[in-house]
Amino acid sequence: MAFATLAAAVQVSALEAISDREMSEINGQAFIKVDATSYNQGTGDWAGQYEFTKVNLGLDIETLTTADTLKVGEFERTAYQDGTVPVLNDDRTIIYDANGNPVVHEADIIINDFALGRVENYRNAAEATIDPFMIRDPYIELAYKVEDGVRRVAGVRIGFAQAQGWLSGEIVSLTGRFQGEIRGLVATVYEQNCDSWLDGFNCLELSLAQSTEIYTQIDLLDASNGSGTAGNGEAYLKRASWAGVPNGRSFESDDSGFIAGLIPTLTVADDCEVTGTPACFRTTLYQSIYVGQEGVGFEEGGAASGTFVSLQTEAVPWEDLSGLDSADRVLTERGAYLNMAQYAGPGGGEDVRYPLYLDLYTATNGQERVATCVGQLKGC
């Protein structure tokens, strides 16, 4: 429709030359900008010469997008090789095939009933409104590995300088960095694990700290053992279907005082538990995720930065566009990669923000799907 309208406009409009003086009074910005960069500071699998061509699209996009399935990086992998984790039952036991081998998901990224944006008042077509997913400055980037003067394509990524809004779907398999923050009152942990303060020392301490706010970071992990690392030197987990608080990580508190100071000691994660509370959760629990900061406007700093999806034929050190002072390179390996990680907020490179925020209740019980169709919740 847009192309038809444009064609019609061209047919009835005359092209007239403008003078040099008129031209000098016009200011503008290129719709498409191409950047060429190189990198040769890597080590290990990422050593050597890389060249990058990035096509920046100077666009602001508001969209409602749906797809039956988003599947990227479909090829054979073996459990516990290259950081690949096995498929688990709900009780966190490994599922085996008929030959006795651990089952793995068929692709690096699998999201069923995928959608960006949401529909409010979806049951009433006359009153339904779209709450779009917002994107600023999308880009496409190609990576080349250069050896002996020969340049070969090593990877491609699609990303956004900024993005904000609802991302929905049944998240079956993820590969890469998927980071968020859990935050809430100690009272939630106490109520889920203690009948009274007499149930043990931990319950006594938690009862005294119920009004204290605590928080921690969550990542993809191998829920069979609670580990957040691949264990054999790989850069990240692949085909994970669980997220949570990995072994050894604690909750923290910004409150002062003796009780608040004990929080890190009382809340160390071990084998998917924190003081008896589950600390690992299936990614399918979160049917809708708000990317960015809900309630904060796009222009006021509510958008997330550095989000991208990539596909590599070999190791590629992509530039980290999170804006953090600690940003260097995002080290990716063969296959698909999703980057939804920490980024810098409006306060600058030390203002750490997360693309995903959960309260303690939602982290444990999940997030229901927001509507992404008119007339039905999903599947339009």
Secondary structure, 3 states (H helix, E strand, C coil): CHHHHHHHHHHHCCCCCCCHHHHHCCCCCCCEEEEEEEECCCCHHHCCEEEEEEEEECCEEEECEEEEEEEEEECCCCCCCCCECCCECCCCCECECCCCCECCCCEEEEEEEEEECEEECCCCCCCCEEECEEEEEEEEEEEEEEECCEEEEEEEEEEEEEEEEEEEEEEEEECEEECEEEEEEHHHHHHHHCCCHHHCHHHHHHHHCCCCEEEEEEEEEECCCCECCCCCCCCCCECECEEECCCCCECECCCCCHHHHCHHHHCECECCEECCEECEEEHHHECEEEECCCCCCHHHCCCECCCEEEEECCCEEEECCCCCCCCCEEEECCEEEEEECCEECCCCCCCEECCCEEEHHHHHHCECCCCCCCCCCCCC
